[in-house]
Each structure stands twice: as C-alpha cells, then as structure tokens.
Amino acid sequence: MIRQKLTLLFLLISTLLSAQQPSIFDDDPMQHLPLGMEYSKYVIREPTGLPVVKQRVEPLHWWTNMVNPRLEVLIYDRKVAEFSEVKVEYPGVSVEYVRRLENPNYLFVGLYIAPGTSPGFFDLTLASRVRALSSQTVRESNSQGVGATKTVRYELKAHPRDGWKERESLSSKDLIYLIMPDRFANGDPANDKVYGMTDTLVNRKKFLFRHGGDLQGIIDKLDYLEELGVTALWLNPVLENDQPYASYHGYAVSDHYRIDRRFGSNEKYRELVMEAHERGIKIVMDVIFNHVGDQHWQIRDLPSKDWIHQWPEYTQTTYRAPTIFDPNGSEYDRKRMTDGWFDRHMPDLNQQNPHLAKYLIQNSIWWTLYSGQDAFRIDTYAYPDTEFMAEWNRRLQEEVPHLGIFGETWVHGPGVQAWFVGGSQLKQTVNTHLPGVTDFQVYYALNEALSKDPGWTEGVNRLYYTMAQDYLYPNPQRNVTFLDNHDISRVFTSVGEDMTKMKSALSLLLTIRGIPMIYYGTELGFTGAGGAFGEAGRVDFPGGFAGDQRNLFSQADRNSTEQKLHGFVKRLANFRKSSLALTSGKTIQYVPQDGVYTFFRQQGNELVMVIFNGNSEARTVTDLSPFQQQLGGLTRGFDLTRNAEVSLKGIELAGKETRVISLVSQ
C-alpha cells in the first residue's frame, strides 16, 4: 500500500512538472520523435576504450553437463585486456585461451567444463605485469608486489534437462498468438516510466511512443488466451531497448541479458513462462541477430572495428534476399543486402566475428535454460551471415532438442522462401538447420484469393499453386502461417471489414497445413493500416489499460461484430486443438473448379473438408464425384463455420465464403 501511494505521488509530481514544460508532442498520431530531438546520425565507430561505467561478466552464469562443454566468458572492465593470464582452480574447469581485441576494456576467456563437473562458484583469477585500475565489483590485490591480480566470481548451475521429460516442441499442433507487449495490457503502472532510462515518455495517442503494456499484463490475461484456444505466445522482443526514440517495438536491443524494465524484469519473464506452462501454453522469444540499437553498451564502446559492418557513409540494405544465393548475382549486391543497415540507429552486426558469434549463440542458450521458454522466432532471418545462422540453429537444437525455431523470411516466391529451410533439391552449399519459416507466400496467396476473382494463376488459383510447391520444403508443417502481424495491415482492414471474407480468412488459416498464428486482437476484428511497417495496426487492446471505456477481454463489453468473431475463432481454435486431421493430418487439394477450391485434411478415420468460393458471386457445389476417394459415400457432416449439421448434396457458398465440414469416415 505504501509503495502504491509513493508511486502515485511520484507520478503526480512528474505530471505537474511536465505540465510546466513546453510540449514535446504535435498533432500527428504518427509523430516519430519528441519535438526538438534529432534522428541518430551515422558515424564511423572506433574501439577507443571509453571509461567503464559498469563492469560486466557475460553470460551471467552457466550450467554443468552441457552437450558442448566449451564456454567463452566476456569480461568487460576498465583496461581488463592488460591482464594476460587467467587461472581457474575448480575441479573440471580449465582455461583454454585468453583473447583480446582492439578495445582494452574487453577480455574473452575460453573455458572447458568437463562432463561431471559439480555446480558451484569459482574464481577466474586474472594476472598481469601491469597494475590495473580498481573495480567496484571485482577483487584486486598486489600482495606479492609483482603486477596486479583480479578475481572474477562465476557460477555454474545444475543443468535443467531433468525437467524436460514432458516437454513438446512447437509444432503444427499449436496455435500461436502474437503479442506486442507494449500494446496488450498494463499490469504494473509503476514501471511505465523508469527514471534513469533514456526514454520516459508515455503517450497512448501516439503510435510510435510507448503505451505502458508489460509482462504482468500478459500474465493477468493468460486465462483469456487459454480459453480462446491459444497454445503458444510469441512476444515481440522484450529485451532492453534503452533508446531515445521509437523502440517500443523491441527491435533495437541495448542489453542482451536484461528484460526491459518497462516490461518487468528477468524474474518476471521467467514467471510468465511458468504461469503459461501451467495452462499448457508455450512461450516464443523474438530475437534479432542482424542489428542492435545504437545505444547498446557494446556499440557505445565497440569491442573491435569489425564488430559491426561499417561503410564510408550510411548504406542501407537493399532488402533483396535472392542476392544471397543467386547463381547469376554479383558480390556487390550480396554485400549491400547482408551488410547494409536497416536504420541509422540500428548498427548492422558482423556475425563473422567469432567472438560476436559465440556471444549471440550463448545468449540464446542462456535465456532458454534460464527461463524455460520453448521456442524462438528469428527476426530478419535472411540478413545475418548464412553460416552463422546455420550454426546458431544447430547449436540451439543440439543443446535443447525440443526447442522450436522459425525464421522471418519476408521474401517473394516459394523458391526463395524455401531456400532458407534447405533441402537437397535446392542444391544448397550450407545446411541451414532451420526447421521452419514465417510463410509469407501463403500470406500473399490468401490475400489474393480473398481480394481478386479467379484467373488462370490469379485469385484462388494462386493459393492452389502456392500449396502445390510444398515439395520445396523438408517439412512444410513447420512453417508458421498468418493473416497479419505487427509489420503489415490488420487483416480485418485488408478485407474491408467484410465479415464473410474475415471468416473465410480465419477458416483457411486454421485448416491449412503449418502452425497458424493470430495477431493479438484479430479475434475481435481489430483494424489499422499505415506507417512504414504497419504501425497503425499496433493498437491498444481495450480493457488492458486503466481508464479504457471498454473491456474487450469481457464478453459483456463487446459489440455484435466483436463477439461473433471471437466466438468463431474460439470454436475453430478449440476444435483444431483436438483434431488430429488439422494438426498433423495429410493435405489433399484439388484444382479449383469454377473458382471453387476444395481440400481435405485427413488423419486415420477423421476427415475435414474445406471448400472456399474464390468468386465474388455465390456458387453451389453439387458435383462431389471428384472427391469420392476421400468421401467414400459420406453425405453428411458438421459445418464448423455455420455451427450446424450439413448435407453434402448441394453445398451453398456465398461470394468468398469458406465452409469447414467435419466428417468421420467409416
């Protein structure tokens, strides 16, 4: 109670003080910067060795009996590279190497942790002939009068694999729900403004400013998600983004080992994982290897000049993924694609630096073992070094066999997309070890099928042709399918808020092969379009924030359209959860006839028939003869879309309508 009163008093005083200051906001809901602030400028960075504000040792700790017994510890401290020797006196732990880079504030220590080593604490003893400056968090002595020594305390924990016996990987059995934490629910208003961080602004009227959502808000709504039929949560990045502007989305990381304090804490993230698991919900962490924020502590004090890709002047990526493997492509175009920057305030990482590569791989392993999370979504998958990503995939799956992984491949063409998951038919020189991708090709095809009338290859026929190219993937069931996400327009907006089209989109999403993903609020018809990356669709969830006039987490506050869509998604999602045909069954599709596309999902004696009318005008399907191999004389079923028994003799379809019919074969 006292803490709440102090927090309210603090916020009141801050509000009064800010009210006396000139406004930093304009009337544009897409305002990018506070008035008076300038965009980050591109500069060439040098590993100069700035004064160290905070000593760091990363990973924060490690585990015994890892599959790979080797660990590289990064020690960051004032002129720590002057220590030329490192010793460890702990049974099972030995020092294999000590490496220094251009910046004297960094030291990399390679350790071998033998199988059977006991958990516990040990000291890394650093020795040098040159006296080092003192540090607040390490012990230093010069008792023998020769040089200096410094000890760094480190911990090995017991490996958590004994608790993995019941764990299942992210798979086509799941329904993923994508949440932008800043926009979903504010469970702890006390962390809306964290003083001492660069950005303390909160303005819910602005799409590009923080709104206050956090991890506690997600924890508070887990029951809602479980009831909806969700089995996995993908959160847009939650690691620290201590940037001066436009970092509410999480894609400009400034500290790889810290949850952003405006979302919560490391412990709160682990609590979210635990609470989700109790409801049968997996957690997917969103990670970025292509770039970081320019306020990342490693960018402010660069370890080496080749830690990032540097150009004589600012050079943006071309976003042309085929240049990576184009047999006719130029080296110039490949380098522009992979080494060019996304934005001036997002330095492009060079994963070919071996120490950076190890740092990123170990960081992902650390979060997985620390939190117990289940999967990773990899942002901008095509842009980091291909061989690095292959090794990241291999190492993560080696250490955590049940781990789910899918990469964002915002590319064009099934062949381009499929290259990233590999397959001998694609003549790859690198085994990518990537299980699945975000299936933009299905997204494009679904949008065209819903928006255009059939042509020879257009409209619904594009969906047919896209699915016909599943032979390109080692396992298309591992691809993540979707209708919208945080970077593109809301699907209800894309279909013109047409309920028939919206229900068709949802029906197709929840019945085609792969792992379906729903963007938060899609189940309630959230709308929004516009901005460079769909920012206008990043709306707040009504009821997740104090002062909201409506609470859409509650049925009582929903209007007719919202409730119809919510009930529709809930019915299909929960049916899918228990349907072997839809979660793991074989797909049998038929060439669209008269613009009507039919496919079946079948597992054992369970059969689901999906019929989509790709025409704008109504159609009636009377000829079932092409489907007799599947139907085997069946004449009736249960229509999940209309929630009623249905006769298969004359199936009526409105323009752009989809009907999902559950059948049980004899």
Secondary structure as UniProt FT lines:
FT   HELIX           2..19
FT   TURN            29..30
FT   TURN            35..36
FT   STRAND          56..58
FT   STRAND          62..63
FT   STRAND          70..76
FT   TURN            78..79
FT   HELIX           80..82
FT   STRAND          85..88
FT   TURN            91..92
FT   STRAND          93..99
FT   TURN            104..105
FT   STRAND          106..113
FT   TURN            115..116
FT   STRAND          120..128
FT   STRAND          139..141
FT   TURN            143..144
FT   STRAND          148..157
FT   HELIX           160..164
FT   TURN            165..166
FT   TURN            172..173
FT   STRAND          176..179
FT   HELIX           181..184
FT   HELIX           189..191
FT   TURN            195..196
FT   TURN            204..205
FT   TURN            207..208
FT   HELIX           215..220
FT   HELIX           222..228
FT   STRAND          232..235
FT   STRAND          239..240
FT   TURN            248..249
FT   STRAND          255..259
FT   TURN            261..263
FT   HELIX           266..278
FT   TURN            279..280
FT   STRAND          282..288
FT   TURN            294..295
FT   HELIX           297..300
FT   HELIX           305..307
FT   HELIX           321..324
FT   TURN            327..328
FT   HELIX           331..339
FT   TURN            344..345
FT   STRAND          348..349
FT   TURN            351..352
FT   HELIX           354..371
FT   STRAND          375..379
FT   TURN            380..382
FT   HELIX           386..399
FT   TURN            401..402
FT   STRAND          404..407
FT   HELIX           414..419
FT   TURN            420..421
FT   HELIX           424..426
FT   STRAND          436..438
FT   HELIX           440..451
FT   HELIX           460..468
FT   HELIX           470..472
FT   HELIX           476..478
FT   STRAND          480..482
FT   TURN            486..487
FT   HELIX           491..494
FT   TURN            495..497
FT   HELIX           499..509
FT   TURN            510..511
FT   STRAND          515..519
FT   TURN            520..521
FT   HELIX           522..524
FT   TURN            532..533
FT   HELIX           535..537
FT   TURN            542..543
FT   TURN            546..547
FT   TURN            552..553
FT   HELIX           555..557
FT   HELIX           560..577
FT   HELIX           580..584
FT   STRAND          586..593
FT   TURN            594..595
FT   STRAND          596..603
FT   TURN            604..605
FT   STRAND          606..613
FT   STRAND          619..621
FT   HELIX           625..627
FT   HELIX           628..631
FT   TURN            632..633
FT   STRAND          636..639
FT   TURN            640..643
FT   STRAND          644..647
FT   STRAND          651..653
FT   TURN            655..656
FT   STRAND          658..664
//
